[in-house]
Amino acid sequence: GLNRYNGYDLESFFHDNNDVSSLSSNRIRCLFEDDQKRLWIGTDGYGLNSYSLKNDEITRYNTPLNFDIINDIKQNSNGEILIATSKGLLKINENNKKLTVEITQTPITGFNIKKIEILNNNNILFATERGIWIKRKNIYQLIKGSEYLKYNTIKQTKDGRVWIGGDLGLYEFKNDILIHKKDIFDKNILSITAGIENDLWLSTFEKGLLRFDLNNQKLS
């Protein structure tokens, strides 16, 4: 389920079969807060929810058939909510204050999109199980050398460097080139989070949690 901590007390939210205003599932895969004080909640096979931080209300949204495994949620520079699923990309459409979820037809429709990263220049990178894709304006392009490989996560650091994790370890994306840092780590990376000391935290399949120091390029 979902847990909220205000600094003093912990409040929990769970699925209730008899309450449509509850979570659609307790199996949560991702969270994202947008600029309207809504917390978007992606579940593992039970679609999309939002929690209003203003009104303390949970809303469920119908997702297209087979698009109910939600891996990641982001908001682009135009304010659009983008949703990465196991079958492609979705977006939130707002019409007369009513929110609906619709399929975004792209070259990565049908792909398992694991992560969305909106870069400082507003280009968008997608980590998929069939390569790394970049969207510039309305053009999607597969990054050369990434095809046939599975990628799980992307993180741009404050200095603008872009790091990618996948089944074969750590990569840096620089000048449209994917550089395999196999001398640093060549095992499956599940997620990357930026630290506060010019470092990255890597969650891995085989080696647990690792810290990557960007200053000396060493793991610990």
Secondary structure, 3 states (H helix, E strand, C coil): CEEEECCCCEEEECECCCCCCCECCCCEEEEEECCCCEEEEEEECCCEEEEECCCCEEEEECCCCCCCEEEEEEECCCCCEEEEECCEEEEEEEECCEEEEEECCCCCCCCCEEEEEECCCCCEEEEECCEEEEEECCEEEECCCCCCCCEEEEEECCCCCEEEEECCEEEEEECCEEEECCCCCCCCEEEEEECCCCEEEEEECCCCEEEEECCCCEEC
